[in-house]
């Protein structure tokens, strides 16, 4: 069997069996080895998920003789899309809270405006200024796979008092 055995979600699975003829070929995925998933020299799937990971086996039967099974173990980590969110829009001096979906045993890397960087899954930034506004990028990593996404943070402008008036001086009458 030939094919890439290390895939990430969304990759294409493409397995091939080397054989002189095409008759009698059966592909199965263990442990459900009673279900034939292909009868061609090759087996493929356009966009894999973590559920497609596992042990694949191919056999061939010609004239009543069955070949020994050939196996390939396909690894696909269960990485989740980060789906980043934030608690904005915010006022100046409020706390920015960034969140990302959980990938078990995953690592996280955030970058953003004004040199922001964090390896926390859900970082916070206290006392935000207008410089905190912009696009924040998160990359989730699990084994050899990465998933990246962005969220935009809006910081509302600080209102300005432009004119103060008074009716002074005021006399006190009794």
mmCIF file of the C-alpha atoms, coordinates in Angstrom:
data_MODEL
# 
_entry.id   MODEL 
# 
loop_
_atom_site.group_PDB 
_atom_site.id 
_atom_site.type_symbol 
_atom_site.label_atom_id 
_atom_site.label_alt_id 
_atom_site.label_comp_id 
_atom_site.label_asym_id 
_atom_site.label_entity_id 
_atom_site.label_seq_id 
_atom_site.pdbx_PDB_ins_code 
_atom_site.Cartn_x 
_atom_site.Cartn_y 
_atom_site.Cartn_z 
_atom_site.occupancy 
_atom_site.B_iso_or_equiv 
_atom_site.pdbx_formal_charge 
_atom_site.auth_seq_id 
_atom_site.auth_comp_id 
_atom_site.auth_asym_id 
_atom_site.auth_atom_id 
_atom_site.pdbx_PDB_model_num 
ATOM 1   C CA . UNK A 1 1   ? 0.000   0.000   0.000   1.00 0.00 ? 1   UNK A CA 1 
ATOM 2   C CA . UNK A 1 2   ? 1.264   3.486   -0.727  1.00 0.00 ? 2   UNK A CA 1 
ATOM 3   C CA . UNK A 1 3   ? -0.129  6.817   0.410   1.00 0.00 ? 3   UNK A CA 1 
ATOM 4   C CA . UNK A 1 4   ? 0.439   9.578   2.924   1.00 0.00 ? 4   UNK A CA 1 
ATOM 5   C CA . UNK A 1 5   ? -0.282  8.205   6.393   1.00 0.00 ? 5   UNK A CA 1 
ATOM 6   C CA . UNK A 1 6   ? -0.031  11.552  8.236   1.00 0.00 ? 6   UNK A CA 1 
ATOM 7   C CA . UNK A 1 7   ? -2.952  13.815  7.368   1.00 0.00 ? 7   UNK A CA 1 
ATOM 8   C CA . UNK A 1 8   ? -4.672  16.865  8.814   1.00 0.00 ? 8   UNK A CA 1 
ATOM 9   C CA . UNK A 1 9   ? -8.438  17.467  8.803   1.00 0.00 ? 9   UNK A CA 1 
ATOM 10  C CA . UNK A 1 10  ? -9.493  18.649  5.357   1.00 0.00 ? 10  UNK A CA 1 
ATOM 11  C CA . UNK A 1 11  ? -6.601  16.897  3.563   1.00 0.00 ? 11  UNK A CA 1 
ATOM 12  C CA . UNK A 1 12  ? -7.216  14.370  0.814   1.00 0.00 ? 12  UNK A CA 1 
ATOM 13  C CA . UNK A 1 13  ? -6.698  10.686  1.605   1.00 0.00 ? 13  UNK A CA 1 
ATOM 14  C CA . UNK A 1 14  ? -5.268  8.791   -1.346  1.00 0.00 ? 14  UNK A CA 1 
ATOM 15  C CA . UNK A 1 15  ? -4.200  5.151   -0.942  1.00 0.00 ? 15  UNK A CA 1 
ATOM 16  C CA . UNK A 1 16  ? -2.991  2.826   -3.696  1.00 0.00 ? 16  UNK A CA 1 
ATOM 17  C CA . UNK A 1 17  ? -2.441  -0.919  -3.851  1.00 0.00 ? 17  UNK A CA 1 
ATOM 18  C CA . UNK A 1 18  ? 0.258   -2.315  -6.127  1.00 0.00 ? 18  UNK A CA 1 
ATOM 19  C CA . UNK A 1 19  ? -1.235  -5.190  -8.111  1.00 0.00 ? 19  UNK A CA 1 
ATOM 20  C CA . UNK A 1 20  ? -0.881  -6.716  -11.581 1.00 0.00 ? 20  UNK A CA 1 
ATOM 21  C CA . UNK A 1 21  ? -4.669  -6.865  -12.046 1.00 0.00 ? 21  UNK A CA 1 
ATOM 22  C CA . UNK A 1 22  ? -7.657  -4.922  -10.801 1.00 0.00 ? 22  UNK A CA 1 
ATOM 23  C CA . UNK A 1 23  ? -9.984  -7.832  -10.137 1.00 0.00 ? 23  UNK A CA 1 
ATOM 24  C CA . UNK A 1 24  ? -10.872 -8.981  -6.649  1.00 0.00 ? 24  UNK A CA 1 
ATOM 25  C CA . UNK A 1 25  ? -9.438  -6.006  -4.756  1.00 0.00 ? 25  UNK A CA 1 
ATOM 26  C CA . UNK A 1 26  ? -11.183 -5.053  -1.514  1.00 0.00 ? 26  UNK A CA 1 
ATOM 27  C CA . UNK A 1 27  ? -10.398 -2.091  0.742   1.00 0.00 ? 27  UNK A CA 1 
ATOM 28  C CA . UNK A 1 28  ? -11.705 -2.081  4.315   1.00 0.00 ? 28  UNK A CA 1 
ATOM 29  C CA . UNK A 1 29  ? -11.233 0.078   7.393   1.00 0.00 ? 29  UNK A CA 1 
ATOM 30  C CA . UNK A 1 30  ? -10.710 -1.779  10.633  1.00 0.00 ? 30  UNK A CA 1 
ATOM 31  C CA . UNK A 1 31  ? -12.308 -2.700  12.969  1.00 0.00 ? 31  UNK A CA 1 
ATOM 32  C CA . UNK A 1 32  ? -15.349 -2.672  10.639  1.00 0.00 ? 32  UNK A CA 1 
ATOM 33  C CA . UNK A 1 33  ? -13.642 -5.117  8.290   1.00 0.00 ? 33  UNK A CA 1 
ATOM 34  C CA . UNK A 1 34  ? -16.921 -6.542  7.026   1.00 0.00 ? 34  UNK A CA 1 
ATOM 35  C CA . UNK A 1 35  ? -17.679 -3.346  5.069   1.00 0.00 ? 35  UNK A CA 1 
ATOM 36  C CA . UNK A 1 36  ? -15.915 -2.999  1.723   1.00 0.00 ? 36  UNK A CA 1 
ATOM 37  C CA . UNK A 1 37  ? -15.153 0.682   1.097   1.00 0.00 ? 37  UNK A CA 1 
ATOM 38  C CA . UNK A 1 38  ? -13.610 0.265   -2.385  1.00 0.00 ? 38  UNK A CA 1 
ATOM 39  C CA . UNK A 1 39  ? -12.956 -2.399  -5.019  1.00 0.00 ? 39  UNK A CA 1 
ATOM 40  C CA . UNK A 1 40  ? -10.408 -0.393  -7.025  1.00 0.00 ? 40  UNK A CA 1 
ATOM 41  C CA . UNK A 1 41  ? -6.606  -0.277  -6.907  1.00 0.00 ? 41  UNK A CA 1 
ATOM 42  C CA . UNK A 1 42  ? -6.923  3.010   -5.129  1.00 0.00 ? 42  UNK A CA 1 
ATOM 43  C CA . UNK A 1 43  ? -9.091  4.407   -2.380  1.00 0.00 ? 43  UNK A CA 1 
ATOM 44  C CA . UNK A 1 44  ? -9.538  8.106   -1.703  1.00 0.00 ? 44  UNK A CA 1 
ATOM 45  C CA . UNK A 1 45  ? -11.573 10.609  0.228   1.00 0.00 ? 45  UNK A CA 1 
ATOM 46  C CA . UNK A 1 46  ? -11.648 14.327  -0.594  1.00 0.00 ? 46  UNK A CA 1 
ATOM 47  C CA . UNK A 1 47  ? -11.701 15.931  2.861   1.00 0.00 ? 47  UNK A CA 1 
ATOM 48  C CA . UNK A 1 48  ? -10.836 13.759  5.852   1.00 0.00 ? 48  UNK A CA 1 
ATOM 49  C CA . UNK A 1 49  ? -11.808 14.278  9.480   1.00 0.00 ? 49  UNK A CA 1 
ATOM 50  C CA . UNK A 1 50  ? -10.358 12.759  12.645  1.00 0.00 ? 50  UNK A CA 1 
ATOM 51  C CA . UNK A 1 51  ? -12.984 9.989   12.344  1.00 0.00 ? 51  UNK A CA 1 
ATOM 52  C CA . UNK A 1 52  ? -11.231 8.790   9.162   1.00 0.00 ? 52  UNK A CA 1 
ATOM 53  C CA . UNK A 1 53  ? -8.076  7.937   11.125  1.00 0.00 ? 53  UNK A CA 1 
ATOM 54  C CA . UNK A 1 54  ? -7.373  4.270   11.660  1.00 0.00 ? 54  UNK A CA 1 
ATOM 55  C CA . UNK A 1 55  ? -6.109  1.065   10.135  1.00 0.00 ? 55  UNK A CA 1 
ATOM 56  C CA . UNK A 1 56  ? -6.920  0.384   6.471   1.00 0.00 ? 56  UNK A CA 1 
ATOM 57  C CA . UNK A 1 57  ? -6.443  -3.023  4.867   1.00 0.00 ? 57  UNK A CA 1 
ATOM 58  C CA . UNK A 1 58  ? -6.437  -4.181  1.259   1.00 0.00 ? 58  UNK A CA 1 
ATOM 59  C CA . UNK A 1 59  ? -6.667  -7.742  -0.037  1.00 0.00 ? 59  UNK A CA 1 
ATOM 60  C CA . UNK A 1 60  ? -7.078  -9.304  -3.450  1.00 0.00 ? 60  UNK A CA 1 
ATOM 61  C CA . UNK A 1 61  ? -8.770  -12.546 -4.430  1.00 0.00 ? 61  UNK A CA 1 
ATOM 62  C CA . UNK A 1 62  ? -8.146  -14.049 -7.866  1.00 0.00 ? 62  UNK A CA 1 
ATOM 63  C CA . UNK A 1 63  ? -9.267  -17.517 -8.993  1.00 0.00 ? 63  UNK A CA 1 
ATOM 64  C CA . UNK A 1 64  ? -10.262 -18.424 -5.426  1.00 0.00 ? 64  UNK A CA 1 
ATOM 65  C CA . UNK A 1 65  ? -6.873  -17.508 -3.906  1.00 0.00 ? 65  UNK A CA 1 
ATOM 66  C CA . UNK A 1 66  ? -6.732  -14.607 -1.461  1.00 0.00 ? 66  UNK A CA 1 
ATOM 67  C CA . UNK A 1 67  ? -3.618  -12.511 -0.896  1.00 0.00 ? 67  UNK A CA 1 
ATOM 68  C CA . UNK A 1 68  ? -2.324  -11.816 2.587   1.00 0.00 ? 68  UNK A CA 1 
ATOM 69  C CA . UNK A 1 69  ? -3.659  -8.475  3.885   1.00 0.00 ? 69  UNK A CA 1 
ATOM 70  C CA . UNK A 1 70  ? -1.624  -5.282  3.524   1.00 0.00 ? 70  UNK A CA 1 
ATOM 71  C CA . UNK A 1 71  ? -2.152  -2.602  6.160   1.00 0.00 ? 71  UNK A CA 1 
ATOM 72  C CA . UNK A 1 72  ? -1.596  1.125   6.511   1.00 0.00 ? 72  UNK A CA 1 
ATOM 73  C CA . UNK A 1 73  ? -2.314  3.165   9.644   1.00 0.00 ? 73  UNK A CA 1 
ATOM 74  C CA . UNK A 1 74  ? -3.673  6.635   8.893   1.00 0.00 ? 74  UNK A CA 1 
ATOM 75  C CA . UNK A 1 75  ? -3.145  9.325   11.560  1.00 0.00 ? 75  UNK A CA 1 
ATOM 76  C CA . UNK A 1 76  ? -5.402  12.383  11.612  1.00 0.00 ? 76  UNK A CA 1 
ATOM 77  C CA . UNK A 1 77  ? -5.245  14.477  14.807  1.00 0.00 ? 77  UNK A CA 1 
ATOM 78  C CA . UNK A 1 78  ? -8.544  15.703  16.238  1.00 0.00 ? 78  UNK A CA 1 
ATOM 79  C CA . UNK A 1 79  ? -7.717  19.411  15.894  1.00 0.00 ? 79  UNK A CA 1 
ATOM 80  C CA . UNK A 1 80  ? -10.603 21.868  16.103  1.00 0.00 ? 80  UNK A CA 1 
ATOM 81  C CA . UNK A 1 81  ? -11.009 25.085  14.124  1.00 0.00 ? 81  UNK A CA 1 
ATOM 82  C CA . UNK A 1 82  ? -10.169 27.895  16.604  1.00 0.00 ? 82  UNK A CA 1 
ATOM 83  C CA . UNK A 1 83  ? -13.415 29.866  16.030  1.00 0.00 ? 83  UNK A CA 1 
ATOM 84  C CA . UNK A 1 84  ? -11.991 32.939  17.807  1.00 0.00 ? 84  UNK A CA 1 
ATOM 85  C CA . UNK A 1 85  ? -14.291 35.399  19.534  1.00 0.00 ? 85  UNK A CA 1 
ATOM 86  C CA . UNK A 1 86  ? -13.878 38.580  21.564  1.00 0.00 ? 86  UNK A CA 1 
ATOM 87  C CA . UNK A 1 87  ? -16.030 40.537  24.012  1.00 0.00 ? 87  UNK A CA 1 
ATOM 88  C CA . UNK A 1 88  ? -15.972 43.775  21.992  1.00 0.00 ? 88  UNK A CA 1 
ATOM 89  C CA . UNK A 1 89  ? -16.785 46.392  21.088  1.00 0.00 ? 89  UNK A CA 1 
ATOM 90  C CA . UNK A 1 90  ? -15.045 47.818  24.127  1.00 0.00 ? 90  UNK A CA 1 
ATOM 91  C CA . UNK A 1 91  ? -14.543 51.219  25.672  1.00 0.00 ? 91  UNK A CA 1 
ATOM 92  C CA . UNK A 1 92  ? -11.064 52.489  26.425  1.00 0.00 ? 92  UNK A CA 1 
ATOM 93  C CA . UNK A 1 93  ? -9.769  51.079  29.761  1.00 0.00 ? 93  UNK A CA 1 
ATOM 94  C CA . UNK A 1 94  ? -12.000 47.967  29.659  1.00 0.00 ? 94  UNK A CA 1 
ATOM 95  C CA . UNK A 1 95  ? -10.697 44.383  29.610  1.00 0.00 ? 95  UNK A CA 1 
ATOM 96  C CA . UNK A 1 96  ? -10.365 42.566  26.274  1.00 0.00 ? 96  UNK A CA 1 
ATOM 97  C CA . UNK A 1 97  ? -11.193 38.852  26.473  1.00 0.00 ? 97  UNK A CA 1 
ATOM 98  C CA . UNK A 1 98  ? -10.212 36.617  23.540  1.00 0.00 ? 98  UNK A CA 1 
ATOM 99  C CA . UNK A 1 99  ? -11.511 33.036  23.330  1.00 0.00 ? 99  UNK A CA 1 
ATOM 100 C CA . UNK A 1 100 ? -10.804 30.021  21.116  1.00 0.00 ? 100 UNK A CA 1 
ATOM 101 C CA . UNK A 1 101 ? -12.362 26.579  20.770  1.00 0.00 ? 101 UNK A CA 1 
ATOM 102 C CA . UNK A 1 102 ? -10.699 23.823  22.791  1.00 0.00 ? 102 UNK A CA 1 
ATOM 103 C CA . UNK A 1 103 ? -8.468  21.264  21.088  1.00 0.00 ? 103 UNK A CA 1 
ATOM 104 C CA . UNK A 1 104 ? -7.490  18.595  23.617  1.00 0.00 ? 104 UNK A CA 1 
ATOM 105 C CA . UNK A 1 105 ? -3.674  18.609  24.036  1.00 0.00 ? 105 UNK A CA 1 
ATOM 106 C CA . UNK A 1 106 ? -3.437  21.497  21.563  1.00 0.00 ? 106 UNK A CA 1 
ATOM 107 C CA . UNK A 1 107 ? -1.278  24.599  21.812  1.00 0.00 ? 107 UNK A CA 1 
ATOM 108 C CA . UNK A 1 108 ? -2.345  28.136  20.981  1.00 0.00 ? 108 UNK A CA 1 
ATOM 109 C CA . UNK A 1 109 ? -0.549  31.158  19.585  1.00 0.00 ? 109 UNK A CA 1 
ATOM 110 C CA . UNK A 1 110 ? -2.222  34.585  19.395  1.00 0.00 ? 110 UNK A CA 1 
ATOM 111 C CA . UNK A 1 111 ? -0.859  37.703  17.686  1.00 0.00 ? 111 UNK A CA 1 
ATOM 112 C CA . UNK A 1 112 ? -2.471  41.082  17.315  1.00 0.00 ? 112 UNK A CA 1 
ATOM 113 C CA . UNK A 1 113 ? -2.122  44.852  17.120  1.00 0.00 ? 113 UNK A CA 1 
ATOM 114 C CA . UNK A 1 114 ? 0.515   46.797  19.017  1.00 0.00 ? 114 UNK A CA 1 
ATOM 115 C CA . UNK A 1 115 ? 2.785   43.737  19.387  1.00 0.00 ? 115 UNK A CA 1 
ATOM 116 C CA . UNK A 1 116 ? 0.223   41.607  21.205  1.00 0.00 ? 116 UNK A CA 1 
ATOM 117 C CA . UNK A 1 117 ? 1.281   37.957  21.590  1.00 0.00 ? 117 UNK A CA 1 
ATOM 118 C CA . UNK A 1 118 ? 0.037   35.173  23.874  1.00 0.00 ? 118 UNK A CA 1 
ATOM 119 C CA . UNK A 1 119 ? 0.226   31.387  24.127  1.00 0.00 ? 119 UNK A CA 1 
ATOM 120 C CA . UNK A 1 120 ? -2.885  31.174  26.304  1.00 0.00 ? 120 UNK A CA 1 
ATOM 121 C CA . UNK A 1 121 ? -6.033  29.629  24.862  1.00 0.00 ? 121 UNK A CA 1 
ATOM 122 C CA . UNK A 1 122 ? -8.174  32.507  26.177  1.00 0.00 ? 122 UNK A CA 1 
ATOM 123 C CA . UNK A 1 123 ? -5.945  35.525  26.873  1.00 0.00 ? 123 UNK A CA 1 
ATOM 124 C CA . UNK A 1 124 ? -7.045  38.813  28.424  1.00 0.00 ? 124 UNK A CA 1 
ATOM 125 C CA . UNK A 1 125 ? -5.712  42.321  28.003  1.00 0.00 ? 125 UNK A CA 1 
ATOM 126 C CA . UNK A 1 126 ? -6.498  44.823  30.773  1.00 0.00 ? 126 UNK A CA 1 
ATOM 127 C CA . UNK A 1 127 ? -7.003  48.572  30.327  1.00 0.00 ? 127 UNK A CA 1 
ATOM 128 C CA . UNK A 1 128 ? -7.221  48.590  26.540  1.00 0.00 ? 128 UNK A CA 1 
ATOM 129 C CA . UNK A 1 129 ? -6.388  51.662  24.522  1.00 0.00 ? 129 UNK A CA 1 
ATOM 130 C CA . UNK A 1 130 ? -7.319  52.541  20.952  1.00 0.00 ? 130 UNK A CA 1 
ATOM 131 C CA . UNK A 1 131 ? -4.059  50.738  19.954  1.00 0.00 ? 131 UNK A CA 1 
ATOM 132 C CA . UNK A 1 132 ? -5.688  47.407  20.883  1.00 0.00 ? 132 UNK A CA 1 
ATOM 133 C CA . UNK A 1 133 ? -8.149  47.737  17.995  1.00 0.00 ? 133 UNK A CA 1 
ATOM 134 C CA . UNK A 1 134 ? -7.641  45.505  14.965  1.00 0.00 ? 134 UNK A CA 1 
ATOM 135 C CA . UNK A 1 135 ? -7.300  41.919  13.824  1.00 0.00 ? 135 UNK A CA 1 
ATOM 136 C CA . UNK A 1 136 ? -6.186  39.188  16.247  1.00 0.00 ? 136 UNK A CA 1 
ATOM 137 C CA . UNK A 1 137 ? -4.932  35.939  14.745  1.00 0.00 ? 137 UNK A CA 1 
ATOM 138 C CA . UNK A 1 138 ? -4.997  32.574  16.538  1.00 0.00 ? 138 UNK A CA 1 
ATOM 139 C CA . UNK A 1 139 ? -3.185  29.441  15.434  1.00 0.00 ? 139 UNK A CA 1 
ATOM 140 C CA . UNK A 1 140 ? -4.103  26.172  17.137  1.00 0.00 ? 140 UNK A CA 1 
ATOM 141 C CA . UNK A 1 141 ? -1.540  23.367  16.781  1.00 0.00 ? 141 UNK A CA 1 
ATOM 142 C CA . UNK A 1 142 ? -1.942  19.658  17.463  1.00 0.00 ? 142 UNK A CA 1 
ATOM 143 C CA . UNK A 1 143 ? 0.903   17.334  16.532  1.00 0.00 ? 143 UNK A CA 1 
ATOM 144 C CA . UNK A 1 144 ? 1.771   18.267  12.922  1.00 0.00 ? 144 UNK A CA 1 
ATOM 145 C CA . UNK A 1 145 ? -1.486  20.122  12.090  1.00 0.00 ? 145 UNK A CA 1 
ATOM 146 C CA . UNK A 1 146 ? -2.312  23.845  12.376  1.00 0.00 ? 146 UNK A CA 1 
ATOM 147 C CA . UNK A 1 147 ? -5.646  25.674  12.177  1.00 0.00 ? 147 UNK A CA 1 
ATOM 148 C CA . UNK A 1 148 ? -5.634  29.485  11.916  1.00 0.00 ? 148 UNK A CA 1 
ATOM 149 C CA . UNK A 1 149 ? -8.432  32.051  12.136  1.00 0.00 ? 149 UNK A CA 1 
ATOM 150 C CA . UNK A 1 150 ? -8.973  35.711  13.050  1.00 0.00 ? 150 UNK A CA 1 
ATOM 151 C CA . UNK A 1 151 ? -11.284 37.959  15.043  1.00 0.00 ? 151 UNK A CA 1 
ATOM 152 C CA . UNK A 1 152 ? -11.594 41.747  14.771  1.00 0.00 ? 152 UNK A CA 1 
ATOM 153 C CA . UNK A 1 153 ? -11.636 43.840  17.951  1.00 0.00 ? 153 UNK A CA 1 
ATOM 154 C CA . UNK A 1 154 ? -13.318 47.245  17.959  1.00 0.00 ? 154 UNK A CA 1 
ATOM 155 C CA . UNK A 1 155 ? -12.441 49.904  20.544  1.00 0.00 ? 155 UNK A CA 1 
ATOM 156 C CA . UNK A 1 156 ? -14.995 52.711  20.802  1.00 0.00 ? 156 UNK A CA 1 
ATOM 157 C CA . UNK A 1 157 ? -13.634 56.249  20.966  1.00 0.00 ? 157 UNK A CA 1 
ATOM 158 C CA . UNK A 1 158 ? -13.553 58.086  24.277  1.00 0.00 ? 158 UNK A CA 1 
ATOM 159 C CA . UNK A 1 159 ? -16.202 60.820  24.347  1.00 0.00 ? 159 UNK A CA 1 
ATOM 160 C CA . UNK A 1 160 ? -14.822 64.321  24.721  1.00 0.00 ? 160 UNK A CA 1 
ATOM 161 C CA . UNK A 1 161 ? -16.447 67.184  26.554  1.00 0.00 ? 161 UNK A CA 1 
ATOM 162 C CA . UNK A 1 162 ? -15.773 70.142  24.267  1.00 0.00 ? 162 UNK A CA 1 
ATOM 163 C CA . UNK A 1 163 ? -17.409 73.055  26.038  1.00 0.00 ? 163 UNK A CA 1 
ATOM 164 C CA . UNK A 1 164 ? -18.064 73.851  29.661  1.00 0.00 ? 164 UNK A CA 1 
ATOM 165 C CA . UNK A 1 165 ? -20.034 76.930  30.631  1.00 0.00 ? 165 UNK A CA 1 
ATOM 166 C CA . UNK A 1 166 ? -21.113 78.517  33.850  1.00 0.00 ? 166 UNK A CA 1 
ATOM 167 C CA . UNK A 1 167 ? -23.384 81.331  34.916  1.00 0.00 ? 167 UNK A CA 1 
ATOM 168 C CA . UNK A 1 168 ? -20.937 82.607  37.544  1.00 0.00 ? 168 UNK A CA 1 
ATOM 169 C CA . UNK A 1 169 ? -20.449 84.786  39.397  1.00 0.00 ? 169 UNK A CA 1 
ATOM 170 C CA . UNK A 1 170 ? -23.635 84.192  41.335  1.00 0.00 ? 170 UNK A CA 1 
ATOM 171 C CA . UNK A 1 171 ? -24.657 86.329  44.245  1.00 0.00 ? 171 UNK A CA 1 
ATOM 172 C CA . UNK A 1 172 ? -26.188 84.852  47.329  1.00 0.00 ? 172 UNK A CA 1 
ATOM 173 C CA . UNK A 1 173 ? -29.455 86.565  48.373  1.00 0.00 ? 173 UNK A CA 1 
ATOM 174 C CA . UNK A 1 174 ? -31.018 86.217  51.728  1.00 0.00 ? 174 UNK A CA 1 
# 
